[in-house]
């Protein structure tokens, strides 16, 4: 017999960040004509799902269970949130101009690999997967960040 343990967790992020993403999701749902009450979770819970994946690397299977949704729905909700955030990214030129106008003496460029188990696309080299990281020995997407000298994203 298996038993489950229920627990509560705290996501170490400002509430305004969750509300910002939630607002983007709400506006997107309105723009595509999603009827109220037709989604398995609301915008706030979907924003938390996306941010847990970004911040903690929470597995999609766990996010699906936590939100009582199917795995394919969890993937769809995750990609919807990531796509909305990606649409708002500034261009590199804009980020560099903002840093210059703010008077920063230099900027930092850093990145990380967001591990995934679902991306397999043939790359330009035969037999080499486009999403494979030789350094990390894992599939994933490389995310680069331009930040100010104190580490704040531009």
C-alpha positions, 0 to 999 in steps of 0.5 A: 500500500502506498501513501502520500504526504501532502506539504506546502512550499514557498516559492522564493520570488516576489509576488509582483513577478508572479502577478506580472506573468499572470497578467501576461497569461491573462492578456494572452488568453483574452487575445486568443479568445479563451473562454472563462472557465475552460482552462484546467488552472487559472493564470496565477497557478499557471504562472507559478508552474512556469516559475517553479520550472525556471527557478527550481527545475521542477520536473514537469511530471511533478508540476502536472501532479501538483496541479492535477493536470495531464503531462501534455497539458503541463508541457503546453502551459509551460511553453505558453508561459515561456513563449510569452516571456520570450516575446518581451525580451529586449534586443541585445542592442537595447540592453547594451544601450540601457546599460550605457545610459545607466552609466555602467562601466561594464556588463556581464554575459553569463548563461546556463543550461536548462535541462530537458528530456524532450528535445531531440533535433538533428543538428548541422553536424551528422549524428550530433543532436542540436539540443545536446550539451557536450559540457553537461552531458545532457539535453537542454536549452542554453539561456544567456543573460546580460546583466549589470555589474551587480548581477541584475539583468539588463 
